[in-house]
Every structure is written in C-alpha cells, then in structure tokens.
C-alpha cells in the first residue's frame, strides 16, 4: 500500500471518476476522495482550475504531480504501482500492453461516444429535468449495437477483451455500461449478445467495482 494516499477529486457518480476509483481499488492504492460539488460550480473555482485547467472531473494528485483525464490517470496508477494489487491490469510485456491499448482506444473512440451519449440522455437527463433527444438516442443505440457486435465476436475468442486476464481494457468499460445495464432499455443490447453478457456479468462482479457502486449508491441525492 502507498504511504501517502493519492487524491482524487470529483463525485463517484461521474463515469470518469468511477473509472479511476476502480483502478485504484484494483491496484490496492490508498486514496482520498475529495468531492467536487459541480452543482455549486466548484469545478470552475480558481483553486480547482490550477489542478484541472478544463474545469472537469476527475483531477488527481500524487505528491507533487497532478494529472487529469481518467484513462491517463489509470495508466499512470497501473505503471507506478505495477508490483501491487492486480499486476496484470496494464500488462507485463510489450505485446500485452499493445493489446490492452488497442481496446482502451476502442473504448475511447468507438464505445464511449454512443454509450456516453446514452448515459446522459437516459440516466442523467431525467434527473436534471432536461428534455431527452429521441433522435440522438436512436442514432446512438444503432452505433452502440455495431460496436457490441465487434465486441461479441472478440469475446467469443477470449475471456476478456485483451486476452485471458482482466485489464484496463475491460475496466474502462465499467462506468458507462453500469448505467446502461442498470435501469435503461439499452441493457438488452448487452445481454442479448451471449459473449458480451457473459463478460459484463464477470467484470461487474469484481470486488473493486462493487465497492465503487456502493459509493455511487450512497452519493445519489435523496428524493
């Protein structure tokens, strides 16, 4: 375990923040979670902008260094603390790392755009009293279905996206998929594909992610 906890700024309900939290838990890194009340504009305060110049979450501090962008933070955590926790999380040789990287890129470039749109439209917009864009929802579902067809084929060949071990390639998909599978009709896009459904049940059952979900549950505003 680390001697001095790293600091993560942002609410666990954020998909990007929850990605970092899952990585820290997988790597057994001590951390301090510092809430940023975005409703009150704390993410735009001068002090916060010093560590996250774009005024987004998460921000991350480890001693004297600061980082932003959740996937970059996860890479850093996995490299710096390579010998603790899940040592396979970011691979242990160049080929493993390359395979993990290609699926992280697939998540970022192909999976995240439609799934992120659906998370906002279906999970967050209703809570924020924002009108849903039915045309955008339909378009995003169609795009996501095509991505999941590729995933289903890949997961018919290997247990996880990058091979036989759970890695950042899989972890990166946890936040968006969690919101979509729990409480929206998009669940069927995942569960109707046998290999994707099997994969989701496995990765979402990891102790690290279950702890993140507990944090999210306790963070929901009480009605």
C-alpha positions as CSV (number, residue, x, y, z in Angstrom):
1,X,0.0,0.0,0.0
2,X,1.1,3.6,-0.6
3,X,2.4,5.5,2.4
4,X,0.7,8.8,1.5
5,X,-2.8,8.5,-0.1
6,X,-3.2,9.9,-3.6
7,X,-6.0,12.4,-4.0
8,X,-8.9,12.0,-6.4
9,X,-11.2,15.0,-6.9
10,X,-14.8,14.5,-8.1
11,X,-18.1,12.8,-7.3
12,X,-18.2,8.9,-7.6
13,X,-21.3,9.3,-9.7
14,X,-19.1,10.6,-12.5
15,X,-18.2,7.9,-15.0
16,X,-14.7,9.3,-15.3
17,X,-14.2,9.5,-11.5
18,X,-15.6,6.0,-11.0
19,X,-13.1,4.6,-13.7
20,X,-10.2,6.0,-11.6
21,X,-11.6,4.7,-8.3
22,X,-12.0,1.2,-9.8
23,X,-8.3,1.3,-10.9
24,X,-7.1,2.4,-7.5
25,X,-9.0,-0.4,-5.9
26,X,-7.7,-3.0,-8.3
27,X,-4.2,-1.8,-7.6
28,X,-4.7,-1.6,-3.8
29,X,-3.6,2.0,-3.8
30,X,-4.6,4.2,-0.8
31,X,-6.6,7.2,-1.8
32,X,-8.5,10.2,-0.5
33,X,-11.7,11.0,-2.4
34,X,-12.4,14.8,-2.4
35,X,-15.9,15.6,-3.5
36,X,-16.3,18.5,-6.0
37,X,-19.8,19.9,-5.9
38,X,-20.3,20.7,-9.6
39,X,-23.9,22.0,-9.0
40,X,-22.3,24.8,-7.0
41,X,-19.6,25.4,-9.6
42,X,-16.7,24.2,-7.5
43,X,-15.1,22.7,-10.6
44,X,-14.8,26.2,-12.0
45,X,-13.1,27.7,-9.0
46,X,-9.7,29.2,-9.4
47,X,-8.1,26.8,-7.0
48,X,-9.6,23.8,-8.8
49,X,-8.6,25.1,-12.2
50,X,-5.0,25.1,-11.0
51,X,-5.1,21.3,-11.0
52,X,-7.7,20.7,-13.7
53,X,-7.4,23.5,-16.3
54,X,-10.5,22.4,-18.2
55,X,-12.7,22.5,-15.1
56,X,-13.8,18.9,-15.4
57,X,-13.5,15.8,-13.2
58,X,-11.5,13.9,-12.1
59,X,-8.4,15.7,-11.1
60,X,-5.6,13.6,-9.5
61,X,-2.7,14.4,-7.2
62,X,0.2,12.1,-6.2
63,X,2.7,14.0,-4.1
64,X,3.9,16.8,-6.3
65,X,2.3,15.7,-9.6
66,X,-1.2,16.4,-10.9
67,X,-3.0,14.7,-13.7
68,X,-6.4,14.8,-15.4
69,X,-8.2,12.6,-17.9
70,X,-9.3,9.3,-16.4
71,X,-7.7,6.9,-18.8
72,X,-4.3,8.6,-18.5
73,X,-4.6,8.6,-14.7
74,X,-5.4,4.8,-14.8
75,X,-2.3,4.2,-16.9
76,X,-0.2,6.2,-14.5
77,X,-1.5,4.3,-11.5
78,X,-1.0,1.0,-13.2
79,X,2.6,1.8,-14.1
80,X,3.7,3.4,-10.9
81,X,2.2,0.7,-8.7
82,X,2.9,-2.1,-11.1
83,X,4.0,-4.6,-8.4
84,X,1.0,-4.3,-6.2
85,X,-2.7,-5.4,-6.5
86,X,-3.7,-6.7,-9.9
87,X,-0.3,-6.9,-11.6
88,X,-1.9,-7.8,-14.9
89,X,-4.0,-4.7,-15.1
90,X,-1.8,-3.0,-17.6
91,X,0.1,-6.0,-18.9
92,X,3.6,-7.2,-18.2
93,X,5.2,-7.2,-21.6
94,X,5.0,-5.1,-24.8
95,X,2.5,-7.3,-26.6
96,X,0.1,-7.4,-23.7
97,X,0.3,-3.7,-23.3
98,X,-0.3,-3.1,-27.0
99,X,-3.4,-5.4,-26.9
100,X,-4.7,-3.5,-23.9
101,X,-4.0,-0.2,-25.5
102,X,-5.9,-1.1,-28.7
103,X,-9.0,-1.9,-26.7
104,X,-8.7,1.2,-24.5
105,X,-8.6,3.1,-27.7
106,X,-11.6,1.2,-29.0
107,X,-13.5,2.1,-25.8
108,X,-12.5,5.8,-26.1
109,X,-13.1,6.2,-29.8
110,X,-15.9,3.8,-30.7
111,X,-17.7,2.7,-27.5
112,X,-17.6,5.8,-25.4
113,X,-19.3,8.3,-27.9
114,X,-22.6,6.4,-28.3
115,X,-22.6,4.9,-24.8
116,X,-21.7,8.2,-23.1
117,X,-24.5,9.9,-25.0
118,X,-27.0,7.3,-23.9
119,X,-25.8,7.5,-20.3
120,X,-26.5,11.3,-20.4
121,X,-29.8,11.0,-22.3
122,X,-31.3,8.1,-20.4
123,X,-29.7,8.2,-16.9
124,X,-28.8,11.8,-16.2
125,X,-31.1,14.0,-18.3
126,X,-34.3,12.8,-16.5
127,X,-32.7,13.6,-13.1
128,X,-31.7,17.0,-14.3
129,X,-35.1,17.8,-15.9
130,X,-33.5,18.0,-19.3
131,X,-35.6,17.0,-22.3
132,X,-34.4,13.9,-24.0
133,X,-33.4,13.9,-27.7
134,X,-35.2,10.8,-29.1
135,X,-33.4,11.1,-32.4
136,X,-30.0,11.2,-30.8
137,X,-31.0,8.3,-28.6
138,X,-32.0,6.2,-31.6
139,X,-28.8,7.0,-33.5
140,X,-26.6,6.2,-30.5
141,X,-28.3,2.9,-29.9
142,X,-27.6,1.9,-33.6
143,X,-24.0,2.9,-33.3
144,X,-23.5,1.1,-30.0
145,X,-25.1,-2.1,-31.4
146,X,-22.5,-2.2,-34.2
147,X,-19.7,-1.8,-31.6
148,X,-21.1,-4.5,-29.4
149,X,-21.2,-6.8,-32.4
150,X,-17.5,-6.4,-32.7
151,X,-17.1,-7.0,-29.0
152,X,-19.2,-10.1,-29.1
153,X,-17.1,-11.6,-31.8
154,X,-13.9,-10.8,-29.9
155,X,-15.3,-12.1,-26.6
156,X,-16.1,-15.4,-28.3
157,X,-12.4,-15.8,-28.8
158,X,-11.1,-14.7,-25.4
159,X,-12.3,-14.4,-21.9
160,X,-11.6,-10.7,-21.7
161,X,-11.1,-8.0,-24.4
162,X,-7.3,-8.1,-24.3
163,X,-6.9,-11.8,-23.6
164,X,-7.3,-14.1,-20.6
165,X,-6.8,-11.5,-17.9
166,X,-8.9,-8.6,-16.6
167,X,-7.2,-5.4,-17.6
168,X,-7.7,-1.7,-18.1
169,X,-9.3,-2.6,-21.4
170,X,-12.2,-4.1,-19.6
171,X,-12.2,-1.8,-16.6
172,X,-12.6,1.3,-18.9
173,X,-16.0,0.0,-20.0
174,X,-17.4,-0.4,-16.5
175,X,-18.8,3.1,-15.8
176,X,-20.9,3.6,-18.9
177,X,-22.1,0.0,-19.1
178,X,-23.1,0.1,-15.4
179,X,-25.5,3.0,-16.0
180,X,-26.9,1.5,-19.2
181,X,-27.4,-2.1,-17.9
182,X,-29.0,-0.9,-14.7
183,X,-32.2,1.0,-15.4
184,X,-32.4,1.5,-19.1
185,X,-33.7,-0.5,-22.1
186,X,-30.2,-0.4,-23.5
187,X,-29.5,-3.4,-21.2
188,X,-30.8,-5.7,-24.0
189,X,-28.0,-4.5,-26.3
190,X,-25.6,-6.0,-23.9
191,X,-27.4,-9.0,-22.5
192,X,-28.8,-10.3,-25.8
193,X,-25.3,-10.9,-27.0
194,X,-24.1,-14.0,-25.3
195,X,-20.4,-13.2,-25.1
196,X,-20.9,-9.6,-24.1
197,X,-23.5,-10.6,-21.5
198,X,-21.1,-13.2,-20.0
199,X,-18.3,-10.7,-20.0
200,X,-20.4,-8.0,-18.3
201,X,-21.6,-10.3,-15.6
202,X,-18.0,-11.3,-14.9
203,X,-16.3,-7.8,-14.9
204,X,-19.2,-6.1,-13.0
205,X,-18.9,-8.7,-10.3
206,X,-15.4,-7.8,-9.3
207,X,-15.0,-6.6,-5.7
208,X,-13.3,-3.4,-6.9
209,X,-16.3,-2.4,-9.0
210,X,-18.8,-3.5,-6.3
211,X,-17.2,-1.1,-3.9
212,X,-17.4,1.8,-6.5
213,X,-21.1,1.0,-7.0
214,X,-21.6,1.2,-3.2
215,X,-20.0,4.7,-3.2
216,X,-22.3,5.7,-6.0
217,X,-25.4,4.5,-4.3
218,X,-24.6,6.5,-1.2
219,X,-24.0,9.6,-3.3
220,X,-27.4,9.7,-5.0
221,X,-29.5,12.7,-3.9
222,X,-32.2,11.6,-1.5
223,X,-35.7,12.1,-3.0
